[in-house]
């Protein structure tokens, strides 16, 4: 049922639909920041994402890192060589 799905999250703390919304919010913030800055060190990017989203929620650095990895895999971002 929908209510069962909504209450069972991977880590048990956040409902799945919320988790999914947050995933999109983090990815959108990352893409927005990178479009504006072109290049940014990993830690600076995580700090900026956290700062921008702090009004709504505080994403764990590990969560942001996973979203960045996902964007790189899907070729929305690329790592610089240095």
N, CA, C and O atoms as a Tinker XYZ file with bonds, in Angstrom:
   328  protein
     1  N      0.832000   -1.200000    0.000000    73     2
     2  CA     0.000000    0.000000    0.000000    64     1     3
     3  C      0.868000    1.252000    0.000000    63     2     4     5
     4  O      2.064000    1.187000    0.288000    81     3
     5  N      0.271000    2.371000   -0.319000    73     3     6
     6  CA     1.012000    3.634000   -0.406000    64     5     7
     7  C      1.529000    4.072000    0.957000    63     6     8     9
     8  O      2.642000    4.586000    1.068000    81     7
     9  N      0.722000    3.867000    1.991000    73     7    10
    10  CA     1.152000    4.313000    3.314000    64     9    11
    11  C      2.343000    3.502000    3.817000    63    10    12    13
    12  O      3.217000    4.035000    4.501000    81    11
    13  N      2.376000    2.236000    3.484000    73    11    14
    14  CA     3.507000    1.404000    3.890000    64    13    15
    15  C      4.787000    1.858000    3.193000    63    14    16    17
    16  O      5.850000    1.921000    3.811000    81    15
    17  N      4.677000    2.171000    1.912000    73    15    18
    18  CA     5.836000    2.638000    1.148000    64    17    19
    19  C      6.306000    3.993000    1.660000    63    18    20    21
    20  O      7.506000    4.264000    1.714000    81    19
    21  N      5.365000    4.830000    2.031000    73    19    22
    22  CA     5.701000    6.183000    2.470000    64    21    23
    23  C      6.421000    6.191000    3.813000    63    22    24    25
    24  O      7.170000    7.121000    4.111000    81    23
    25  N      6.199000    5.158000    4.627000    73    23    26
    26  CA     6.803000    5.170000    5.955000    64    25    27
    27  C      8.091000    4.352000    6.035000    63    26    28    29
    28  O      8.822000    4.469000    7.019000    81    27
    29  N      8.385000    3.538000    5.039000    73    27    30
    30  CA     9.598000    2.732000    5.117000    64    29    31
    31  C     10.699000    3.336000    4.252000    63    30    32    33
    32  O     10.666000    3.244000    3.025000    81    31
    33  N     11.665000    3.949000    4.910000    73    31    34
    34  CA    12.795000    4.538000    4.200000    64    33    35
    35  C     13.993000    3.618000    4.327000    63    34    36    37
    36  O     14.000000    2.701000    5.148000    81    35
    37  N     15.001000    3.867000    3.516000    73    35    38
    38  CA    16.204000    3.041000    3.534000    64    37    39
    39  C     16.855000    3.035000    4.916000    63    38    40    41
    40  O     17.283000    1.988000    5.403000    81    39
    41  N     16.926000    4.211000    5.544000    73    39    42
    42  CA    17.563000    4.280000    6.860000    64    41    43
    43  C     16.539000    4.417000    7.992000    63    42    44    45
    44  O     16.903000    4.504000    9.165000    81    43
    45  N     15.261000    4.433000    7.623000    73    43    46
    46  CA    14.209000    4.448000    8.622000    64    45    47
    47  C     13.886000    5.821000    9.198000    63    46    48    49
    48  O     12.981000    5.934000   10.024000    81    47
    49  N     14.608000    6.880000    8.781000    73    47    50
    50  CA    14.382000    8.180000    9.394000    64    49    51
    51  C     13.537000    9.112000    8.531000    63    50    52    53
    52  O     12.806000    9.952000    9.056000    81    51
    53  N     13.633000    8.967000    7.203000    73    51    54
    54  CA    12.917000    9.861000    6.291000    64    53    55
    55  C     12.045000    9.031000    5.353000    63    54    56    57
    56  O     12.524000    8.070000    4.752000    81    55
    57  N     10.766000    9.394000    5.225000    73    55    58
    58  CA     9.903000    8.654000    4.289000    64    57    59
    59  C     10.459000    8.697000    2.862000    63    58    60    61
    60  O     11.070000    9.687000    2.457000    81    59
    61  N     10.246000    7.631000    2.117000    73    59    62
    62  CA    10.793000    7.537000    0.760000    64    61    63
    63  C     10.438000    8.700000   -0.168000    63    62    64    65
    64  O     11.326000    9.203000   -0.857000    81    63
    65  N      9.184000    9.150000   -0.216000    73    63    66
    66  CA     8.884000   10.292000   -1.097000    64    65    67
    67  C      9.689000   11.537000   -0.719000    63    66    68    69
    68  O     10.091000   12.308000   -1.590000    81    67
    69  N      9.922000   11.729000    0.575000    73    67    70
    70  CA    10.709000   12.872000    1.047000    64    69    71
    71  C     12.155000   12.697000    0.610000    63    70    72    73
    72  O     12.794000   13.632000    0.127000    81    71
    73  N     12.653000   11.488000    0.788000    73    71    74
    74  CA    14.020000   11.148000    0.361000    64    73    75
    75  C     14.198000   11.466000   -1.123000    63    74    76    77
    76  O     15.210000   12.039000   -1.526000    81    75
    77  N     13.220000   11.094000   -1.919000    73    75    78
    78  CA    13.285000   11.330000   -3.364000    64    77    79
    79  C     13.255000   12.824000   -3.687000    63    78    80    81
    80  O     14.007000   13.298000   -4.539000    81    79
    81  N     12.387000   13.556000   -3.005000    73    79    82
    82  CA    12.328000   15.011000   -3.180000    64    81    83
    83  C     13.666000   15.650000   -2.857000    63    82    84    85
    84  O     14.141000   16.525000   -3.580000    81    83
    85  N     14.270000   15.204000   -1.762000    73    83    86
    86  CA    15.551000   15.758000   -1.329000    64    85    87
    87  C     16.653000   15.444000   -2.323000    63    86    88    89
    88  O     17.548000   16.257000   -2.557000    81    87
    89  N     16.578000   14.251000   -2.909000    73    87    90
    90  CA    17.548000   13.873000   -3.940000    64    89    91
    91  C     17.502000   14.878000   -5.083000    63    90    92    93
    92  O     18.538000   15.342000   -5.558000    81    91
    93  N     16.281000   15.210000   -5.521000    73    91    94
    94  CA    16.109000   16.160000   -6.624000    64    93    95
    95  C     16.565000   17.565000   -6.226000    63    94    96    97
    96  O     17.194000   18.269000   -7.016000    81    95
    97  N     16.240000   17.966000   -4.991000    73    95    98
    98  CA    16.647000   19.292000   -4.509000    64    97    99
    99  C     18.168000   19.416000   -4.484000    63    98   100   101
   100  O     18.725000   20.431000   -4.903000    81    99
   101  N     18.833000   18.374000   -3.988000    73    99   102
   102  CA    20.303000   18.398000   -3.913000    64   101   103
   103  C     20.902000   18.446000   -5.310000    63   102   104   105
   104  O     21.813000   19.232000   -5.572000    81   103
   105  N     20.390000   17.599000   -6.213000    73   103   106
   106  CA    20.924000   17.576000   -7.582000    64   105   107
   107  C     20.699000   18.918000   -8.277000    63   106   108   109
   108  O     21.588000   19.418000   -8.967000    81   107
   109  N     19.524000   19.496000   -8.096000    73   107   110
   110  CA    19.225000   20.792000   -8.716000    64   109   111
   111  C     20.174000   21.863000   -8.185000    63   110   112   113
   112  O     20.670000   22.694000   -8.946000    81   111
   113  N     20.424000   21.841000   -6.878000    73   111   114
   114  CA    21.335000   22.820000   -6.270000    64   113   115
   115  C     22.748000   22.645000   -6.828000    63   114   116   117
   116  O     23.413000   23.626000   -7.160000    81   115
   117  N     23.204000   21.402000   -6.931000    73   115   118
   118  CA    24.547000   21.125000   -7.464000    64   117   119
   119  C     24.668000   21.662000   -8.887000    63   118   120   121
   120  O     25.639000   22.343000   -9.215000    81   119
   121  N     23.689000   21.359000   -9.728000    73   119   122
   122  CA    23.731000   21.790000  -11.133000    64   121   123
   123  C     23.691000   23.316000  -11.219000    63   122   124   125
   124  O     24.434000   23.915000  -11.997000    81   123
   125  N     22.825000   23.943000  -10.421000    73   123   126
   126  CA    22.735000   25.409000  -10.395000    64   125   127
   127  C     24.071000   26.045000  -10.017000    63   126   128   129
   128  O     24.543000   26.970000  -10.679000    81   127
   129  N     24.666000   25.539000   -8.954000    73   127   130
   130  CA    25.941000   26.074000   -8.464000    64   129   131
   131  C     27.033000   25.890000   -9.508000    63   130   132   133
   132  O     27.798000   26.816000   -9.779000    81   131
   133  N     27.107000   24.704000  -10.093000    73   131   134
   134  CA    28.162000   24.427000  -11.062000    64   133   135
   135  C     27.967000   25.222000  -12.353000    63   134   136   137
   136  O     28.943000   25.575000  -13.015000    81   135
   137  N     26.718000   25.503000  -12.713000    73   135   138
   138  CA    26.462000   26.333000  -13.899000    64   137   139
   139  C     26.988000   27.739000  -13.666000    63   138   140   141
   140  O     27.538000   28.367000  -14.570000    81   139
   141  N     26.814000   28.221000  -12.454000    73   139   142
   142  CA    27.260000   29.574000  -12.115000    64   141   143
   143  C     28.785000   29.646000  -11.973000    63   142   144   145
   144  O     29.408000   30.610000  -12.419000    81   143
   145  N     29.378000   28.625000  -11.354000    73   143   146
   146  CA    30.801000   28.682000  -11.009000    64   145   147
   147  C     31.721000   27.993000  -12.013000    63   146   148   149
   148  O     32.921000   28.264000  -12.033000    81   147
   149  N     31.180000   27.116000  -12.838000    73   147   150
   150  CA    31.953000   26.332000  -13.828000    64   149   151
   151  C     32.867000   25.276000  -13.189000    63   150   152   153
   152  O     32.807000   24.102000  -13.556000    81   151
   153  N     33.713000   25.692000  -12.234000    73   151   154
   154  CA    34.590000   24.726000  -11.561000    64   153   155
   155  C     34.630000   25.059000  -10.078000    63   154   156   157
   156  O     34.634000   26.227000   -9.690000    81   155
   157  N     34.659000   24.014000   -9.254000    73   155   158
   158  CA    34.632000   24.199000   -7.806000    64   157   159
   159  C     35.250000   22.980000   -7.150000    63   158   160   161
   160  O     35.047000   21.856000   -7.611000    81   159
   161  N     36.007000   23.190000   -6.073000    73   159   162
   162  CA    36.542000   22.045000   -5.326000    64   161   163
   163  C     35.394000   21.309000   -4.662000    63   162   164   165
   164  O     34.388000   21.908000   -4.284000    81   163
   165  N     35.560000   20.006000   -4.527000    73   163   166
   166  CA    34.532000   19.116000   -3.977000    64   165   167
   167  C     33.965000   19.638000   -2.651000    63   166   168   169
   168  O     32.749000   19.746000   -2.489000    81   167
   169  N     34.855000   19.958000   -1.708000    73   167   170
   170  CA    34.408000   20.415000   -0.386000    64   169   171
   171  C     33.672000   21.748000   -0.451000    63   170   172   173
   172  O     32.726000   21.980000    0.301000    81   171
   173  N     34.116000   22.627000   -1.360000    73   171   174
   174  CA    33.434000   23.915000   -1.529000    64   173   175
   175  C     32.032000   23.712000   -2.087000    63   174   176   177
   176  O     31.091000   24.405000   -1.703000    81   175
   177  N     31.906000   22.753000   -2.998000    73   175   178
   178  CA    30.601000   22.444000   -3.586000    64   177   179
   179  C     29.654000   21.912000   -2.511000    63   178   180   181
   180  O     28.502000   22.338000   -2.428000    81   179
   181  N     30.140000   20.982000   -1.692000    73   179   182
   182  CA    29.323000   20.419000   -0.615000    64   181   183
   183  C     28.896000   21.517000    0.362000    63   182   184   185
   184  O     27.745000   21.553000    0.799000    81   183
   185  N     29.822000   22.404000    0.697000    73   183   186
   186  CA    29.508000   23.508000    1.617000    64   185   187
   187  C     28.446000   24.434000    1.025000    63   186   188   189
   188  O     27.527000   24.859000    1.725000    81   187
   189  N     28.576000   24.742000   -0.263000    73   187   190
   190  CA    27.629000   25.643000   -0.921000    64   189   191
   191  C     26.237000   25.009000   -1.032000    63   190   192   193
   192  O     25.229000   25.683000   -0.824000    81   191
   193  N     26.186000   23.719000   -1.360000    73   191   194
   194  CA    24.902000   23.005000   -1.433000    64   193   195
   195  C     24.234000   23.025000   -0.058000    63   194   196   197
   196  O     23.045000   23.320000    0.057000    81   195
   197  N     25.001000   22.712000    0.974000    73   195   198
   198  CA    24.478000   22.706000    2.340000    64   197   199
   199  C     23.943000   24.081000    2.718000    63   198   200   201
   200  O     22.874000   24.194000    3.320000    81   199
   201  N     24.695000   25.136000    2.360000    73   199   202
   202  CA    24.282000   26.503000    2.674000    64   201   203
   203  C     22.971000   26.857000    1.970000    63   202   204   205
   204  O     22.062000   27.422000    2.577000    81   203
   205  N     22.887000   26.518000    0.675000    73   203   206
   206  CA    21.684000   26.854000   -0.096000    64   205   207
   207  C     20.445000   26.100000    0.387000    63   206   208   209
   208  O     19.338000   26.638000    0.371000    81   207
   209  N     20.638000   24.861000    0.813000    73   207   210
   210  CA    19.482000   24.046000    1.195000    64   209   211
   211  C     19.157000   24.125000    2.685000    63   210   212   213
   212  O     18.164000   23.552000    3.131000    81   211
   213  N     19.982000   24.829000    3.456000    73   211   214
   214  CA    19.803000   24.878000    4.915000    64   213   215
   215  C     18.444000   25.430000    5.334000    63   214   216   217
   216  O     17.961000   25.145000    6.430000    81   215
   217  N     17.830000   26.224000    4.451000    73   215   218
   218  CA    16.506000   26.775000    4.746000    64   217   219
   219  C     15.463000   25.655000    4.808000    63   218   220   221
   220  O     14.532000   25.705000    5.612000    81   219
   221  N     15.631000   24.647000    3.950000    73   219   222
   222  CA    14.639000   23.564000    3.874000    64   221   223
   223  C     15.006000   22.356000    4.715000    63   222   224   225
   224  O     14.169000   21.826000    5.446000    81   223
   225  N     16.262000   21.917000    4.615000    73   223   226
   226  CA    16.757000   20.790000    5.405000    64   225   227
   227  C     18.279000   20.777000    5.318000    63   226   228   229
   228  O     18.862000   21.439000    4.460000    81   227
   229  N     18.925000   20.019000    6.210000    73   227   230
   230  CA    20.383000   19.934000    6.170000    64   229   231
   231  C     20.791000   18.567000    5.630000    63   230   232   233
   232  O     20.694000   17.565000    6.339000    81   231
   233  N     21.246000   18.521000    4.380000    73   231   234
   234  CA    21.649000   17.240000    3.811000    64   233   235
   235  C     22.989000   16.775000    4.387000    63   234   236   237
   236  O     23.885000   17.587000    4.617000    81   235
   237  N     23.117000   15.481000    4.614000    73   235   238
   238  CA    24.390000   14.920000    5.084000    64   237   239
   239  C     25.408000   15.020000    3.954000    63   238   240   241
   240  O     25.058000   14.808000    2.793000    81   239
   241  N     26.670000   15.341000    4.274000    73   239   242
   242  CA    27.702000   15.422000    3.229000    64   241   243
   243  C     27.762000   14.146000    2.375000    63   242   244   245
   244  O     27.979000   14.213000    1.165000    81   243
   245  N     27.568000   12.991000    3.013000    73   243   246
   246  CA    27.594000   11.712000    2.293000    64   245   247
   247  C     26.465000   11.639000    1.263000    63   246   248   249
   248  O     26.641000   11.094000    0.173000    81   247
   249  N     25.306000   12.194000    1.619000    73   247   250
   250  CA    24.146000   12.216000    0.723000    64   249   251
   251  C     24.450000   13.097000   -0.492000    63   250   252   253
   252  O     24.146000   12.730000   -1.627000    81   251
   253  N     25.054000   14.268000   -0.238000    73   251   254
   254  CA    25.418000   15.182000   -1.328000    64   253   255
   255  C     26.444000   14.508000   -2.233000    63   254   256   257
   256  O     26.360000   14.595000   -3.458000    81   255
   257  N     27.407000   13.839000   -1.616000    73   255   258
   258  CA    28.472000   13.164000   -2.367000    64   257   259
   259  C     27.875000   12.122000   -3.324000    63   258   260   261
   260  O     28.297000   12.011000   -4.475000    81   259
   261  N     26.895000   11.366000   -2.834000    73   259   262
   262  CA    26.225000   10.351000   -3.670000    64   261   263
   263  C     25.514000   10.992000   -4.846000    63   262   264   265
   264  O     25.544000   10.467000   -5.959000    81   263
   265  N     24.869000   12.134000   -4.599000    73   263   266
   266  CA    24.167000   12.838000   -5.672000    64   265   267
   267  C     25.151000   13.367000   -6.704000    63   266   268   269
   268  O     24.872000   13.325000   -7.902000    81   267
   269  N     26.300000   13.867000   -6.254000    73   267   270
   270  CA    27.330000   14.361000   -7.176000    64   269   271
   271  C     27.831000   13.200000   -8.041000    63   270   272   273
   272  O     27.976000   13.338000   -9.255000    81   271
   273  N     28.093000   12.049000   -7.399000    73   271   274
   274  CA    28.539000   10.859000   -8.133000    64   273   275
   275  C     27.517000   10.479000   -9.203000    63   274   276   277
   276  O     27.874000   10.152000  -10.334000    81   275
   277  N     26.242000   10.527000   -8.826000    73   275   278
   278  CA    25.170000   10.182000   -9.753000    64   277   279
   279  C     25.145000   11.143000  -10.940000    63   278   280   281
   280  O     24.963000   10.721000  -12.082000    81   279
   281  N     25.327000   12.439000  -10.668000    73   279   282
   282  CA    25.343000   13.434000  -11.749000    64   281   283
   283  C     26.541000   13.217000  -12.672000    63   282   284   285
   284  O     26.434000   13.409000  -13.884000    81   283
   285  N     27.672000   12.821000  -12.107000    73   283   286
   286  CA    28.858000   12.546000  -12.914000    64   285   287
   287  C     28.607000   11.323000  -13.803000    63   286   288   289
   288  O     28.929000   11.337000  -14.991000    81   287
   289  N     28.032000   10.270000  -13.220000    73   287   290
   290  CA    27.711000    9.056000  -13.982000    64   289   291
   291  C     26.775000    9.359000  -15.146000    63   290   292   293
   292  O     26.920000    8.807000  -16.237000    81   291
   293  N     25.808000   10.249000  -14.894000    73   291   294
   294  CA    24.834000   10.601000  -15.932000    64   293   295
   295  C     25.330000   11.731000  -16.840000    63   294   296   297
   296  O     24.591000   12.244000  -17.680000    81   295
   297  N     26.598000   12.103000  -16.649000    73   295   298
   298  CA    27.272000   13.105000  -17.481000    64   297   299
   299  C     26.664000   14.508000  -17.411000    63   298   300   301
   300  O     26.708000   15.257000  -18.387000    81   299
   301  N     26.102000   14.857000  -16.261000    73   299   302
   302  CA    25.666000   16.236000  -16.044000    64   301   303
   303  C     26.862000   17.046000  -15.555000    63   302   304   305
   304  O     26.930000   18.261000  -15.744000    81   303
   305  N     27.812000   16.342000  -14.918000    73   303   306
   306  CA    29.029000   16.966000  -14.418000    64   305   307
   307  C     30.205000   16.128000  -14.861000    63   306   308   309
   308  O     30.057000   14.960000  -15.223000    81   307
   309  N     31.397000   16.749000  -14.826000    73   307   310
   310  CA    32.595000   15.933000  -15.005000    64   309   311
   311  C     33.674000   16.389000  -14.042000    63   310   312   313
   312  O     33.743000   17.557000  -13.659000    81   311
   313  N     34.517000   15.433000  -13.660000    73   311   314
   314  CA    35.630000   15.756000  -12.772000    64   313   315
   315  C     36.704000   16.466000  -13.557000    63   314   316   317
   316  O     36.979000   16.117000  -14.705000    81   315
   317  N     37.311000   17.461000  -12.941000    73   315   318
   318  CA    38.476000   18.073000  -13.597000    64   317   319
   319  C     39.684000   17.228000  -13.228000    63   318   320   321
   320  O     39.677000   16.512000  -12.227000    81   319
   321  N     40.717000   17.323000  -14.049000    73   319   322
   322  CA    41.884000   16.458000  -13.865000    64   321   323
   323  C     42.737000   16.860000  -12.669000    63   322   324   325
   324  O     43.395000   16.010000  -12.069000    81   323
   325  N     42.735000   18.137000  -12.316000    73   323   326
   326  CA    43.564000   18.555000  -11.180000    64   325   327
   327  C     42.821000   18.438000   -9.848000    63   326   328
   328  O     43.382000   18.752000   -8.798000    81   327
